[in-house]
Amino acid sequence: MKNFQRKKVVICFVIAILLRAFFYIFLYSRGYFYGKPWDTFSRTLLSYYWSIHPYFAPSDGYWLPLQFWINGIVFLLVKPWYPYSNLALPVLINNLYFIGSLLITYKIIKCFTKDPKLSSLSLWILSIFSADIFITFSGLCEPMLVFFLLASGYYFYKLIVTKQKKYYIIAISLTSLLASATHYIGWFIALFFILFFSGWVINKYILYKKVELIDLMPLFMSFVIPLIWLINAYVKFGSPLYPLQFAQHMQQPYLGQVDYWSRLLIIPKVLFLDIGIIAISGSIALYYLLLKKDSRVLVSIPGVFVLFILWTTTILGTSNPYQEPRYLVFYGWVIYPLVVLLAKEYVDRQVAIIGISVLLTIYISQNFSQLLSFENSFDKNLEMVAHEIRPLCPRQSNDSPLIIIGNSFAESGVIPVLSGCPDKILFLTKSQFELSVSDIISERKCTLIVTKSKSIAEEVLSKKINYKNIDRYFIFYCNTLNIH
């Protein structure tokens, strides 16, 4: 009987994963792929460069490094067999975190309801969670953050309600460490456990006049990455606050443009419109279970604390408003088990069936509507330029790079990532382009030049070099024949 039950759970998991894969195929068939924010390309480039020259931290001193270490190692292992892996691998790795998040959610709901069938079937709901599809079908690091936040909530709940304190203290310590090395939002998870275990240690000392070394482990593990990161910023850039200064510089176009009331309402607006009915019903369930003093609400407390800090920093204007849904996807995950718990134990069966049917209708309609509205952050021309470059990549040497001349991230980041060979491409701004086109061609320093600069294009065209024109971009084949 147990084997049969286990098989049903496995089948439900497989269906959940296949559902998610179906939506990826659906989106790809509509021309969407690899995420809308430019961050998805920046993170892929940094991971790719790590596989060539491993580093502790990126040169800009801003991006936290765990994703680059993990993805960089995978790139290093896979590139010899699959040289154009820089798009597929980050998506594959992010979906491993998605599967991990499904497993943790299953464990939480099963722990609450003691119903394996309900626990596994409820995972299908998360497979069509459009805001989460957005981040897992990309090179972003938010799927890692979701996984660590879910795990931290589960371990926190188990720490409070079970006697196996040491195991869960170790688990919380590792989760906090990894979250704080992934994303700055992970520092808020670390802050939660620093505050909690500070009280834990003080209370234990007052009661027993002693503190075990393991009780200090979460404090140390939560502090270690932020401390190392700030020291690294001081050593390299002369200020421990350099990451904050860099962020303010990057966010300058947005800072000051949002008034107080907009900052106050922007996160509820994103939760209502983008995270949707799962956030609304989850918040109602959270409030109700807090009134009932149900200890199972503890599983969501770390995530709720993080949301509170994000909202507070947004209201105070100390950061750019977290108006992008990708920053708040975690809330849908951490609050979802409370919805299932409320429907299972606190609502009359007939009312629950009607309520769930209504909520599911709204949820499915909302998420399908959002999936249909997904757009790339770049136009198709960039993909066409990259497709033209890709066949030349295997033949390139470091002495004969492909040169892209431009002034935007479209040229420095998107095209190299989409081409599959960022290491074979030399990006130059127009101000860095000191040699004339004639010098570059005569010295055969490149085999291909890509530019949308009319002045450079006119100079190359005067040399009667073979070329192809894609919208505003000119692709010049410096030492190939009969291509145009």
N, C-alpha and C positions, 0 to 999 in steps of 0.2 A: 504493500500500500504506500509506504514511504517513497519507494522508487518511482511509483506511478505519479505521486504528487510532485516529486522532484522534476520529473520529465515535463509535467505541465508548466511548472515555473520556468524551466529552460525554454520551452516553446514560446511562452509569453515574452521572455527576454529577447528571443530571436525575432519575434514579430515587431517588438518595439524598435529594435535596431534596423530592421528592414524598412519599417515605416520612415525612419529618419533618412535612410539611404534613398528611398523613393523621392522624398522632397528635395534632396540634393540633385538628383537627376532631373526632376521637374524644373528646378531653378536654373540648372545649367542649360537645359533645352531652351529656356527663355533668354539665354545670353548672359545670365548673371553668374558670376563666380568669384570667389576669393575675397569677399568682404568689401565693404564700402569705405571705411576709414583708411587714410593713408598709413596709419599705424600698422596695418596688416602687412604692407610691403616693407616698411622700415624694420619690423621685427624679423621678417624672413631674410632680409639682407644681413642683419646682424647675426642671425643664426648661421647663415651661409659663410660669412666671413670668419666666424668662430671655428668652423670646420677646417679652414685654411690656416689660420693663426689663432690658436686658443688664447683666450684672455680672461681675466677676472671680471672686468667691467668694461662696457663700451667706452670708446674714447670721449664721448660727449659727457660722461659722468652722470647721466640722468636715468637711463633705463635700468631697472633692476634685472639681475643677470640669469636667474634660474632657467627661464625658458630657452635662452640662448645656449646655455650649457647642455641642456637635454636635447634640444633640436640639433645643435651643432654636432653632438656625438652621433646622432642618428644619420645626419648628412654625411659625416665622415665615413660611416660604415657602408652606406648605401650608394653613394655617388659613383664608385668604380663600376657598379653594375647598372645603375640607372642615372645617367648624368643629368637628366632634366627633372630631378626629383624635388626641386625647390618649391613647387606648387602643391604637389600631392602629399608630401611628407608632413608638413605642418597641419594640414587638414586631417590626415590619418591620426596623428598624435593627439590632436584636440578631441577626436572622437573616442580615443581611448579614455580620456578624462570624462567624456560624456557617459561612456559605459560605466566607468567607476562611480559617477554621480547617480546613475540608475541603481547600481548595486547598493549604495549607501541608503538611498531613498527607500528601496525595497526593505532593507533591514530595519529602518526606522518605522515604517508603516506596519511591518510584520510584528515588530516589538510592541507596538501600540495596540494592534487589533487582534493579534494571534490568528490572523486569517491569511495564509499564504496565497490563496486564490485572489482575494481582493487586493492584496499587496502587489502581486505581479500584474494583474489587469490594470491597476491604476497607473502603471508606468506608461501605458500607451498614451495617456493624456500628455505626458511630458515629451513624447516623441514628436508631437506636432506643435510644440511651444515655439512660435516663430521667432521671438526675440533670442531664444537659445540657438535656433538653427542659424541665425545670423552670425553668431560668434563661433560656432563650431565649424561652419563652412568658411573658414578664414585662417589667417596666421596670427590672430590675436591671442592674448594670454588669458582672457577672461574665463575660458573653460577650466583652466587650472585653478583659478580663484574660486569658482563655483564648487569644484571638487573639495578644496581644502576647507572652505567655509562649511559645507555640509558635514565633512568629517569632524571638524572641530565641534560643531553642535551636537553630533551624535556622541562623541567621546565625553563632552561636557555633561550631557544628560546621564550617561552611564556612570560617570564619576560620582554624581550626586546620589544616584538611587541604588548603587550596588556596593558591595564590600571590597571588590577588587580594585582598590584605589591606586596601587602602584602601576598596574598595567595601563590604566587610563591616564594617569599623570604623564607617563612616558609618551603615550600616543598623542596627547594634547601638546606636549613639548615639541615633538617632531612636526606636527601639523602647523603649529604657530611659526616654527622656524621656516618651513617651506613656503608658507603663505607670505611671510614678510620678505622673502627673497624673490617673490613672483611679481608683486604689484604693490604700489603704495597704499592701496586700499587694504592690502594684507597687513600693513602696519597697524591698522585699526583693530584687526583681530588680535594682533600681538598686544596692543594696548589693553584690550578687554581682559586678556589672561594675566597681564601684569597687575592690573587692578584687583582682579579676583584672587590671585594667588598671594598677593601682598596681604590681603585680609585673611586669607587661609593660614598663612604662616604666623601672622600676629595672633590670631585666635588660638592656634595650636600651641603657641608658646605660652599664652596666658593660662590655658587649661592644663597643659602637661609640663610646662617649664623646659621644654626641649623641642627642637625641630630637626627632622631627619633631612639628610642631604637631598633625597629625592624630591622633597617638598620645594626645594629651591630651584630644581631643574627647569620648570616652566618659566620662571623669572629670567634665568640666564638665557635660555633658548629663545625667548621672545625679545630679549634685549640685543642679542649678539649681531644679527644682520643689520638693524638700524644703526647700531654703534659702529660696526666696521664700515658701513656705507658713509657715515658722516666723517669718520676719520679719513677714509679714502678721498672724500671731497676736499677736506682740509689740506691733505698732502699734495694732491694734484692741482687744485684750483685756488688754494689759499683761504677757503671759507667752508666750514661744515654745512652751511646753508646753501651751498651752490646748487644742489638739485632743485630747491625751491625757487631760487633766482632764475634758473634756466627755465623752469616751468612758467614763471611769470612772464619771461621774455616770449616764450612760445604762445602764451595765452593773451598777449597784449591786445590783439584785435578784438577780444571778447570782454576783457576786464573793463569795468566802468560803463559798459553799454547796457547792463541789466540793472534795473532799479530794485529797491528793497522788496516790493511786493512781488515782482517777477521772481526774485530769488526765493522768496518764501513759498511760492506756489509751483515752482518749476518741477520739483521732484514729485509731489503728488500728481501733477499733470502727466509726467512720464509714466508713473506707476499706473494711473488710470487708463491712459490711451495706449501705451505700448506693452507694458507687462500685463495689463488688462484685468479681466475678471478673476484671474488666479490671485492677483495681488489684493483685489477688493474683498473677495470672499475669504482669503487667507487672513487679512487684517481683522475682519469680523470674527473669524474663528479664534484668532489670538486674543482679542478683547474678551470674548465669552469665556475662554478657558482660563484666562487670568482671573476673572470674576469667580469662577468655580474652584480656583486654587488647585487646578490639575497640574501635578508635577511634570507631566509630559510636555507642557509648554516650554520647559527648559531647553528642549532641543533647538528651538528657534532663537533663543536669547542672544547668542553671539552675533547672529546675522542681523537681528533687530538693533543691537548696539551699533554695529557697523553702519546701518542705514541712518541711525540717529546722528552719528558723527558726520556722515556725508551731508546730511540735511543741514546740520548746524554750521559746518564750514561754508556751505553754499549761501545760507542766510547771512552770515557774517561777512561774506565777500572775501574770505581769506583764500579762496581758490576759485578756479573757473567753475561755473555751475555744472553739476553732473547731469547735464540734460540729455546725454546720449543713453539710449536704453541699455547698451552693452554694460554700462557701469552698474546697472540695477537688476540685471537678470538674476543674480544670486538670490534676491528677495523672493522671486517666484518659486525657486527651488526650496528654500528653507521654510517657507510658510505653507507649502503645498501639503505636507503630511498632516498639518493641523486641520485642513479642510476635510481630508479623508476621515480623521479621527472624530471630528464634530458630526459628520454625516452618519458615521457608524454607531456612535454611542450616545449622542445627545439629542438626536432628532427622531421623531416618530417615523417608522418605516415608510408609511405611505407618503408622508410629507417629504421625507428624504428622497424618495424616488422621483416625485414631481420636481422638487428643488434641483436635484442633480440633472434631471432632463433639461430643465430650463438653462441651468448654468453651462451644461455641455453644449447646448445649441448656440449660446452666446459665445462661448470659448472657441468652438470650431469656426464659427462665422468670422469672428474677429481675427483669428490667426490665419485663416485662408486669405482674408482680405489683405493682411499685412504681407503675406508671402507674395501676393500678386503685385505689390507695390515696391518690392526690392529693386534697387538700381545699383549699377556699378558706380564707383567714384571716378572712373575714367571712361572716355569714349572708346568706341570700337577701333578707332584708328591706331591707338597705342598698341592694342593687341595685334593688329595687322602688321605694324612695324616690327614688333617683336617676333612675329611668325616669320618675317622675311630675314631676320638676323639669325635665327636659330640654326639653320643648316650650315652656316659658316663657322659656328662655334668650335666643333671638333678639330678644325684645321688651324685654329689660331694658336700662336705662341705668345709668350710674354713680351717678346720683342716686336710683335706685329699685332697690336690690339685693334679691336673694333672701337672706333671713336664716336661718342655722342656729344654734340655741342648743344648746350641749352642753358636755360636759366630757371627751370622749375623742377619739382620733384617728379613730374611725369617723365622727364628725361633721365634724372639721376637715380630714380628708384623704381618706378613702375615698369619701364621698358626693360631694364636689366633683369628684374625678377621674372617677368613674363617670357623673356628670351630663354631663360634656363641656364644662362652662363654669365652671372654678374662678374666673375673673376676674369673673364676675357674682355671686359668692356672698360674703356678709359673714358670717364666723364670729364668734360671740360666746360667751364662757363665761358662765355664770350670774352670776358676780361682775362681769363687764363690762356686763351688761344693766341699765344704770342707768335708762333710760326705762321707764315702764310700757307694757304692751301697748297701752293706750288712746292714749297719746301717739304711739306709733309709727303706729298705724292712722289717727288723726285727722290727723296731719301727712303721711300717705301716703308714709312713708319707705321702704316696702317693698311688694312685691306678694305676697310669700309668706313664711310663717314655718314652719320645721320644728323641732320640739322633741320630746323624750320626757319633759320635765319636767312632772309632774302639776300643780304649782302654776301654772305659766305657761299650760298647756293649759286649766285651769279658768277662768282669767281671760279667755282668748280665747273660750272656749265661752260665757261669759256675755254676749258681744257678739253672739251668734248669727251668727257669720261662717261661711261655707261651709268645710267641712273634709273631709278624708279621713283615716281611721285605718289605718295599716299596722303591725300588731303593736304595739310600744311607742311608735311614732312617730305624732305628729299633724302633718298638713300643713294649714295654714290659708291660704286664698286671700283675701288682705286686700282686693283690689279687683277680684275676679272674681265672677260670679254663676252660680248654677244648676249648680254642679259636684258638690255632694254629692247 
